[in-house]
Amino acid sequence: MLDINSCINKYYAPESKKGSDIYLEKQKMREQKIQEKDGSEILKLLKNISKDYAVVDFTDEEACCYEYFILLHKNQDILDNDTELMKALNGLRYDLKIFISILDKYYYMFIEEITYDETNVLWSFDIKNLDKRYINQDVDTLIKNIDTALRYRGYLKLYYEDVIRHISDIEVTYKEIQDVLVFDLLFTDLVTVIKS
């Protein structure tokens, strides 16, 4: 497994090299990895570990990762994954979000709190990382089992401090060049991981 910087350097070239052969070669390497991705085995693994929880494959076809979420409400069907679900959960839900890089064997998880005010039709999304205040014994066991299964398969868990590190002079689609984080490069720039 490459260290984080080596992995980034393997698949990304600085913005200053845009249009060069090396830039285009690295872009092509990323695109090939994206085209080859198949998260069916990981999804099967997560569903097996999370028997009492709904698991959803939320992978974007253009991202450098597999993205899943586990609804952290035991034996609750996902319903419409929208207002119907939020009504069933009284306007408050917790998801365990899991990102698994396709560039190298890294993964990152956090808990997201989602609230819905039906009266004002107002949604709120708040990242809780793996804050123990939001983790009961069942969820703690679930996270430990996922960690164990992924480590057994050679994956390295990244932590908040790892993924929020800024990387200069590399461009991504949905972020300004000065705002690019390790997370954006190893996983996806479609998701914000900075706590509000």
Backbone as JSON, one array per atom type, in Angstrom:
{
  "sequence": "MLDINSCINKYYAPESKKGSDIYLEKQKMREQKIQEKDGSEILKLLKNISKDYAVVDFTDEEACCYEYFILLHKNQDILDNDTELMKALNGLRYDLKIFISILDKYYYMFIEEITYDETNVLWSFDIKNLDKRYINQDVDTLIKNIDTALRYRGYLKLYYEDVIRHISDIEVTYKEIQDVLVFDLLFTDLVTVIKS",
  "N": [[0.85, -1.18, 0.0], [0.5, 2.21, -0.8], [1.79, 5.19, 0.77], [-0.21, 8.01, 1.8], [0.56, 10.45, 0.48], [2.17, 9.44, -1.6], [0.3, 7.93, -2.98], [-1.46, 9.95, -3.86], [0.32, 11.39, -5.48], [0.8, 9.44, -7.38], [-1.59, 9.27, -8.83], [-2.41, 11.85, -9.45], [-1.52, 14.9, -11.03], [0.22, 18.01, -10.63], [-1.59, 21.1, -10.98], [-0.18, 22.93, -12.45], [0.96, 21.39, -14.41], [-1.0, 20.83, -16.15], [-2.44, 19.51, -19.07], [-0.08, 18.43, -19.95], [1.84, 15.49, -20.91], [2.27, 13.81, -18.68], [0.3, 14.68, -16.91], [-2.02, 14.02, -18.33], [-1.66, 11.25, -18.51], [-1.86, 10.44, -15.82], [-4.47, 11.22, -15.29], [-5.79, 9.5, -17.02], [-5.13, 7.04, -15.81], [-6.59, 7.24, -13.4], [-9.2, 7.39, -14.43], [-9.4, 4.88, -15.62], [-9.3, 3.2, -13.36], [-11.7, 4.01, -12.19], [-13.57, 3.16, -14.1], [-13.26, 0.42, -13.9], [-14.24, -0.25, -11.43], [-16.02, -2.2, -9.06], [-18.17, -2.61, -6.7], [-19.61, -4.69, -5.59], [-18.83, -6.89, -3.99], [-17.92, -5.65, -1.65], [-20.24, -4.37, -0.85], [-21.85, -6.6, -0.34], [-20.39, -7.69, 1.8], [-20.68, -5.6, 3.72], [-23.46, -5.65, 4.08], [-23.75, -8.19, 5.17], [-22.39, -7.91, 7.61], [-23.95, -5.95, 8.78], [-26.54, -6.83, 9.57], [-28.96, -6.09, 10.94], [-29.49, -3.58, 10.05], [-30.28, -1.13, 7.55], [-28.52, -1.01, 4.53], [-27.1, 1.03, 2.1], [-26.0, 1.43, -1.19], [-24.34, 4.08, -2.32], [-22.72, 4.89, -4.3], [-21.11, 7.02, -6.54], [-20.81, 7.07, -10.01], [-18.65, 8.4, -11.13], [-16.81, 8.88, -9.16], [-13.83, 8.4, -7.13], [-14.17, 6.3, -5.42], [-15.96, 3.84, -3.46], [-19.09, 4.36, -2.1], [-21.04, 4.09, 0.73], [-23.92, 3.99, 2.84], [-25.07, 3.35, 6.1], [-28.03, 3.03, 7.66], [-28.5, 4.05, 10.82], [-30.52, 3.0, 12.51], [-31.94, 0.53, 14.01], [-33.46, -2.26, 12.41], [-35.05, -0.68, 10.76], [-36.67, 0.02, 7.82], [-35.54, 1.45, 4.74], [-37.4, 2.87, 3.35], [-38.51, 5.56, 1.47], [-36.15, 6.87, 1.51], [-36.24, 9.54, 2.06], [-38.58, 12.07, 2.75], [-40.65, 10.41, 3.75], [-39.24, 8.45, 5.21], [-38.01, 10.15, 7.09], [-40.23, 11.09, 8.49], [-41.05, 8.72, 9.71], [-38.95, 8.46, 11.46], [-39.26, 10.52, 13.17], [-38.17, 12.96, 12.34], [-35.41, 12.91, 12.76], [-32.36, 11.44, 12.0], [-29.64, 9.09, 11.87], [-26.76, 8.29, 10.07], [-24.24, 5.98, 9.18], [-21.6, 6.77, 7.32], [-19.63, 5.45, 4.78], [-16.63, 5.37, 3.05], [-14.69, 4.04, 0.54], [-11.67, 3.89, -0.94], [-10.78, 3.57, -4.39], [-8.34, 3.91, -5.45], [-6.26, 3.19, -3.8], [-5.82, 1.11, -0.9], [-7.6, 2.44, 1.18], [-9.87, 3.65, 3.67], [-12.61, 5.54, 4.98], [-14.74, 6.68, 7.57], [-17.7, 8.23, 8.87], [-20.18, 9.58, 11.1], [-23.31, 10.84, 10.23], [-25.62, 13.25, 11.1], [-28.93, 13.8, 10.39], [-31.49, 16.07, 10.07], [-34.95, 16.9, 9.79], [-37.26, 19.32, 9.3], [-40.48, 19.27, 9.03], [-42.57, 21.13, 8.89], [-41.41, 23.57, 8.02], [-40.13, 22.61, 5.83], [-37.34, 22.04, 5.95], [-34.08, 20.91, 5.73], [-31.29, 19.53, 7.46], [-27.87, 18.79, 7.69], [-25.35, 17.29, 9.45], [-22.06, 16.6, 10.28], [-20.76, 14.2, 12.42], [-18.48, 12.83, 12.81], [-16.84, 10.1, 14.34], [-17.93, 10.39, 16.86], [-18.25, 9.58, 20.19], [-20.53, 10.27, 21.62], [-22.62, 9.81, 19.96], [-22.75, 7.19, 19.55], [-24.0, 4.18, 20.37], [-23.82, 1.03, 22.16], [-24.45, -1.02, 20.3], [-23.96, 0.21, 17.81], [-21.28, 0.83, 18.14], [-20.18, -1.75, 18.21], [-20.89, -2.56, 15.6], [-19.32, -0.75, 14.05], [-16.76, -1.54, 14.87], [-16.75, -4.17, 13.87], [-16.91, -3.69, 11.11], [-14.5, -2.28, 10.76], [-12.69, -4.35, 11.45], [-13.21, -6.27, 9.43], [-12.52, -4.85, 7.09], [-9.84, -4.19, 7.59], [-8.79, -6.78, 7.66], [-8.94, -7.35, 4.99], [-6.93, -5.83, 4.04], [-7.2, -3.05, 4.07], [-6.61, 0.34, 5.11], [-7.56, 2.38, 7.73], [-8.51, 5.74, 7.62], [-8.37, 8.81, 9.42], [-10.12, 11.72, 10.69], [-8.26, 13.86, 10.86], [-6.45, 13.06, 8.94], [-7.88, 13.15, 6.49], [-8.7, 15.79, 6.16], [-6.57, 17.31, 5.49], [-5.09, 19.84, 3.6], [-4.32, 19.93, 0.13], [-2.17, 21.28, -2.1], [-2.23, 22.85, -5.35], [-3.55, 20.97, -6.94], [-6.19, 20.11, -9.0], [-9.69, 19.57, -8.75], [-13.0, 18.57, -9.72], [-15.28, 19.75, -8.35], [-14.42, 21.59, -6.44], [-12.7, 24.55, -5.4], [-9.31, 25.2, -6.24], [-7.7, 25.91, -4.04], [-9.06, 24.79, -1.95], [-8.93, 22.05, -1.9], [-8.88, 18.84, -0.49], [-7.31, 15.96, 1.08], [-9.3, 14.01, 1.27], [-10.96, 14.65, -0.94], [-9.4, 13.84, -3.07], [-8.68, 11.12, -2.67], [-11.14, 9.95, -2.34], [-13.91, 11.37, -2.92], [-14.98, 14.49, -4.33], [-17.5, 15.33, -4.09], [-18.66, 15.26, -1.64], [-18.79, 16.85, 1.48], [-16.53, 16.98, 4.13], [-15.73, 18.5, 6.22], [-16.34, 19.5, 9.47], [-19.21, 21.28, 10.6]],
  "CA": [[0.0, 0.0, 0.0], [1.23, 3.47, -0.86], [1.37, 6.17, 1.77], [-1.2, 8.93, 1.22], [1.18, 11.36, -0.48], [2.59, 8.66, -2.77], [-0.93, 7.59, -3.72], [-1.91, 11.16, -4.55], [1.29, 11.68, -6.55], [0.67, 8.42, -8.43], [-2.81, 9.44, -9.61], [-2.71, 13.26, -9.74], [-0.41, 15.78, -11.37], [-0.07, 19.41, -10.26], [-2.34, 21.93, -11.93], [0.81, 23.59, -13.32], [1.31, 20.46, -15.49], [-2.22, 20.55, -16.9], [-2.26, 19.37, -20.5], [1.16, 17.71, -20.25], [1.69, 14.04, -21.04], [2.19, 13.21, -17.33], [-1.02, 15.04, -16.39], [-3.01, 13.21, -19.05], [-1.44, 9.85, -18.14], [-2.42, 10.23, -14.47], [-5.92, 11.33, -15.44], [-6.22, 8.25, -17.66], [-5.02, 5.98, -14.79], [-7.75, 7.39, -12.51], [-10.41, 7.04, -15.18], [-9.41, 3.42, -15.79], [-9.69, 2.64, -12.05], [-13.13, 4.31, -12.01], [-14.33, 2.29, -15.01], [-13.12, -0.98, -13.47], [-14.71, -0.49, -10.07], [-17.17, -3.07, -8.82], [-18.29, -2.66, -5.25], [-20.6, -5.68, -5.18], [-18.29, -7.7, -2.89], [-17.89, -4.82, -0.44], [-21.64, -4.2, -0.45], [-22.26, -7.88, 0.25], [-19.72, -7.76, 3.09], [-21.33, -4.65, 4.64], [-24.81, -6.15, 4.39], [-23.59, -9.34, 6.05], [-22.0, -7.39, 8.93], [-24.97, -5.02, 9.27], [-27.81, -7.55, 9.34], [-30.14, -5.43, 11.5], [-29.51, -2.2, 9.57], [-30.37, -0.93, 6.09], [-27.27, -0.6, 3.89], [-27.39, 1.58, 0.78], [-24.86, 1.74, -2.06], [-24.54, 5.46, -2.78], [-21.52, 5.14, -5.1], [-21.22, 7.83, -7.75], [-20.04, 6.38, -11.05], [-17.45, 9.16, -11.5], [-15.97, 9.11, -7.98], [-12.69, 7.5, -6.92], [-14.45, 5.5, -4.24], [-17.27, 3.25, -3.21], [-19.72, 5.11, -1.01], [-22.18, 3.39, 1.31], [-24.35, 4.46, 4.15], [-25.84, 2.41, 6.92], [-29.02, 3.73, 8.47], [-28.24, 3.6, 12.19], [-31.79, 2.8, 13.23], [-32.1, -0.92, 13.88], [-34.67, -2.84, 11.83], [-35.84, 0.35, 10.08], [-36.56, -0.03, 6.36], [-35.1, 2.73, 4.19], [-38.6, 3.49, 2.78], [-38.2, 6.34, 0.27], [-34.89, 7.56, 1.79], [-36.56, 10.96, 1.95], [-39.5, 12.57, 3.77], [-41.36, 9.3, 4.38], [-38.33, 7.9, 6.21], [-37.82, 11.13, 8.16], [-41.45, 11.08, 9.31], [-40.99, 7.49, 10.52], [-37.89, 8.64, 12.46], [-39.57, 11.76, 13.9], [-37.36, 14.08, 11.88], [-33.99, 12.81, 13.13], [-31.76, 10.16, 11.62], [-28.18, 8.98, 11.88], [-26.2, 7.36, 9.09], [-22.81, 5.73, 9.16], [-21.16, 6.93, 5.94], [-18.39, 4.7, 4.57], [-16.0, 5.66, 1.77], [-13.58, 3.11, 0.31], [-10.95, 4.37, -2.12], [-10.41, 2.61, -5.43], [-6.98, 4.21, -5.86], [-5.44, 2.35, -2.94], [-6.66, 0.49, 0.13], [-7.93, 3.36, 2.26], [-11.29, 3.89, 3.91], [-12.94, 6.59, 5.96], [-16.13, 6.62, 8.02], [-18.19, 9.21, 9.83], [-21.62, 9.55, 11.36], [-23.98, 12.05, 9.81], [-26.93, 13.49, 11.69], [-29.81, 14.47, 9.44], [-32.76, 16.48, 10.67], [-35.92, 17.4, 8.83], [-38.37, 20.1, 9.86], [-41.55, 19.11, 8.04], [-43.35, 22.36, 8.82], [-40.7, 24.55, 7.21], [-39.46, 21.85, 4.78], [-35.94, 22.4, 6.13], [-33.18, 19.79, 5.98], [-30.01, 19.89, 8.05], [-26.9, 17.69, 7.66], [-24.25, 17.64, 10.36], [-21.09, 15.52, 10.44], [-20.41, 13.94, 13.82], [-17.34, 11.91, 12.79], [-17.22, 8.91, 15.11], [-18.08, 10.94, 18.2], [-18.83, 8.57, 21.09], [-21.85, 10.7, 22.09], [-23.63, 9.37, 19.0], [-22.52, 5.77, 19.31], [-24.39, 3.27, 21.45], [-23.06, -0.22, 22.15], [-24.7, -1.74, 19.04], [-23.26, 0.92, 16.73], [-19.85, 0.64, 18.41], [-19.88, -3.11, 17.75], [-20.99, -2.52, 14.14], [-18.13, -0.06, 13.53], [-15.6, -2.42, 15.12], [-16.83, -5.3, 12.94], [-16.55, -3.17, 9.78], [-13.05, -2.04, 10.82], [-11.99, -5.65, 11.43], [-13.38, -6.89, 8.11], [-11.76, -4.11, 6.1], [-8.41, -4.39, 7.89], [-8.48, -8.14, 7.24], [-8.8, -7.31, 3.53], [-5.77, -5.0, 3.71], [-7.51, -1.63, 4.04], [-6.13, 1.18, 6.21], [-8.55, 3.38, 8.13], [-8.05, 7.11, 7.77], [-9.08, 9.56, 10.44], [-10.5, 13.08, 10.32], [-7.05, 14.66, 10.67], [-5.83, 12.63, 7.68], [-8.65, 13.49, 5.29], [-8.94, 17.23, 6.01], [-5.33, 17.97, 5.13], [-5.16, 20.53, 2.3], [-3.34, 19.57, -0.89], [-2.1, 22.44, -3.0], [-1.91, 22.76, -6.77], [-4.23, 19.88, -7.65], [-7.55, 20.52, -9.31], [-10.78, 18.6, -8.81], [-14.15, 19.13, -10.43], [-16.28, 20.51, -7.59], [-13.83, 22.44, -5.39], [-11.66, 25.5, -5.82], [-7.99, 24.58, -6.09], [-7.17, 26.18, -2.7], [-9.9, 24.1, -0.98], [-8.85, 20.61, -2.13], [-8.44, 18.05, 0.66], [-6.96, 14.56, 0.83], [-10.56, 13.3, 1.06], [-11.43, 14.92, -2.3], [-8.55, 13.13, -4.03], [-8.73, 9.67, -2.46], [-12.52, 9.46, -2.33], [-14.8, 12.14, -3.8], [-15.14, 15.91, -4.01], [-18.94, 15.59, -4.04], [-19.09, 15.21, -0.25], [-18.03, 17.71, 2.38], [-16.21, 16.27, 5.38], [-15.38, 19.48, 7.25], [-17.44, 19.64, 10.43], [-19.74, 22.64, 10.66]],
  "C": [[0.88, 1.24, 0.0], [0.85, 4.35, 0.31], [0.49, 7.19, 1.04], [-0.57, 9.83, 0.16], [1.62, 10.63, -1.74], [1.39, 8.28, -3.63], [-1.42, 8.8, -4.51], [-0.98, 11.48, -5.72], [1.2, 10.68, -7.7], [-0.5, 8.73, -9.37], [-3.15, 10.88, -9.99], [-1.43, 14.0, -10.07], [-0.78, 17.21, -10.95], [-0.8, 20.15, -11.38], [-1.38, 22.61, -12.91], [1.23, 22.7, -14.5], [0.1, 20.11, -16.36], [-1.96, 20.55, -18.4], [-1.0, 18.62, -20.9], [0.88, 16.22, -20.35], [1.51, 13.38, -19.67], [0.82, 13.48, -16.71], [-2.08, 14.15, -17.01], [-2.89, 11.73, -18.71], [-2.06, 9.54, -16.77], [-3.95, 10.31, -14.49], [-6.47, 10.03, -16.03], [-6.16, 7.09, -16.66], [-6.22, 6.03, -13.84], [-9.02, 6.95, -13.21], [-10.52, 5.53, -15.39], [-9.83, 2.74, -14.49], [-11.19, 2.83, -11.82], [-13.98, 3.37, -12.86], [-14.33, 0.85, -14.54], [-13.79, -1.27, -12.13], [-15.99, -1.32, -10.04], [-17.25, -3.28, -7.32], [-19.23, -3.74, -4.75], [-20.11, -6.54, -4.01], [-18.29, -6.92, -1.58], [-19.32, -4.61, 0.06], [-22.15, -5.46, 0.23], [-21.66, -8.05, 1.65], [-20.41, -6.85, 4.11], [-22.73, -5.11, 5.03], [-24.74, -7.34, 5.34], [-23.25, -8.89, 7.48], [-23.16, -6.64, 9.58], [-26.38, -5.6, 9.15], [-29.06, -6.82, 9.83], [-30.33, -4.0, 11.0], [-29.65, -2.18, 8.05], [-29.04, -0.39, 5.58], [-27.6, -0.15, 2.48], [-26.08, 1.88, 0.05], [-25.15, 3.11, -2.68], [-23.38, 5.88, -3.68], [-21.85, 5.94, -6.35], [-20.31, 7.21, -8.8], [-18.76, 7.1, -11.45], [-16.48, 9.36, -10.35], [-14.86, 8.06, -7.89], [-12.92, 6.62, -5.69], [-15.78, 4.77, -4.38], [-17.83, 4.04, -2.04], [-20.97, 4.35, -0.56], [-22.66, 4.16, 2.53], [-25.2, 3.38, 4.8], [-26.75, 3.24, 7.8], [-28.91, 3.19, 9.89], [-29.49, 3.58, 13.06], [-32.15, 1.33, 12.98], [-33.47, -1.31, 13.34], [-35.61, -1.81, 11.21], [-35.59, 0.22, 8.58], [-36.21, 1.37, 5.85], [-36.27, 3.53, 3.6], [-38.22, 4.25, 1.52], [-36.85, 7.06, 0.38], [-35.07, 9.07, 1.69], [-37.55, 11.3, 3.07], [-40.27, 11.46, 4.47], [-40.52, 8.66, 5.49], [-38.17, 8.87, 7.38], [-39.06, 11.23, 9.06], [-41.45, 9.86, 10.23], [-39.97, 7.62, 11.66], [-38.08, 9.94, 13.25], [-38.6, 12.9, 13.58], [-35.88, 14.03, 12.2], [-33.45, 11.43, 12.75], [-30.25, 10.27, 11.71], [-27.77, 7.93, 10.86], [-24.72, 7.19, 9.37], [-22.4, 5.78, 7.69], [-19.79, 6.27, 5.81], [-17.9, 4.97, 3.15], [-14.78, 4.75, 1.65], [-12.93, 3.49, -1.02], [-10.71, 3.24, -3.12], [-8.97, 2.82, -5.89], [-5.96, 3.41, -5.06], [-6.32, 1.93, -1.77], [-6.82, 1.38, 1.37], [-9.45, 3.4, 2.42], [-11.46, 4.93, 5.0], [-14.42, 6.47, 6.3], [-16.45, 7.82, 8.9], [-19.69, 9.01, 10.02], [-22.18, 10.89, 10.94], [-25.35, 12.11, 10.48], [-27.75, 14.29, 10.69], [-31.11, 14.81, 10.17], [-33.65, 17.04, 9.57], [-37.07, 18.06, 9.58], [-39.47, 20.11, 8.81], [-42.34, 20.39, 7.84], [-42.71, 23.36, 7.87], [-39.97, 23.93, 6.01], [-37.96, 22.21, 4.78], [-35.12, 21.18, 6.52], [-31.89, 20.33, 6.59], [-29.13, 18.64, 8.08], [-25.7, 18.11, 8.5], [-23.34, 16.43, 10.56], [-20.69, 15.41, 11.91], [-19.15, 13.1, 13.95], [-17.73, 10.65, 13.54], [-17.26, 9.29, 16.59], [-18.84, 9.95, 19.08], [-20.21, 8.98, 21.62], [-22.97, 10.19, 21.18], [-23.55, 7.87, 18.74], [-22.95, 4.97, 20.53], [-23.6, 1.97, 21.29], [-23.23, -0.99, 20.84], [-23.94, -1.1, 17.88], [-21.75, 0.78, 16.91], [-19.4, -0.74, 17.91], [-19.9, -3.18, 16.22], [-19.74, -1.9, 13.53], [-16.89, -0.92, 13.71], [-15.59, -3.6, 14.15], [-16.48, -4.88, 11.51], [-15.04, -2.93, 9.72], [-12.27, -3.35, 10.69], [-12.04, -6.28, 10.05], [-12.55, -6.17, 7.05], [-10.25, -4.23, 6.33], [-7.95, -5.77, 7.45], [-8.24, -8.21, 5.73], [-7.7, -6.34, 3.08], [-6.02, -3.5, 3.66], [-6.98, -0.93, 5.28], [-7.17, 2.26, 6.47], [-7.88, 4.74, 8.24], [-8.94, 7.82, 8.77], [-9.3, 10.99, 9.97], [-9.27, 13.93, 10.01], [-6.35, 14.31, 9.36], [-6.56, 13.21, 6.48], [-8.88, 14.99, 5.11], [-7.66, 18.0, 5.67], [-5.45, 18.56, 3.72], [-4.01, 20.06, 1.41], [-3.33, 20.72, -1.9], [-1.79, 22.01, -4.44], [-2.45, 21.51, -7.47], [-5.69, 20.27, -7.79], [-8.5, 19.33, -9.26], [-12.0, 19.31, -9.4], [-14.98, 20.1, -9.6], [-15.72, 21.37, -6.47], [-12.83, 23.4, -6.03], [-10.31, 24.89, -5.47], [-7.42, 24.77, -4.68], [-7.95, 25.43, -1.61], [-9.79, 22.58, -1.05], [-8.22, 19.92, -0.92], [-8.01, 16.65, 0.22], [-8.23, 13.77, 0.51], [-11.04, 13.44, -0.39], [-10.67, 14.08, -3.33], [-8.65, 11.62, -3.89], [-10.14, 9.11, -2.6], [-13.4, 10.23, -3.33], [-14.82, 13.6, -3.37], [-16.62, 16.31, -4.03], [-19.48, 15.67, -2.62], [-18.19, 16.12, 0.57], [-17.78, 16.97, 3.68], [-15.79, 17.22, 6.49], [-16.59, 19.65, 8.16], [-17.89, 21.09, 10.47], [-19.7, 23.17, 12.07]]
}
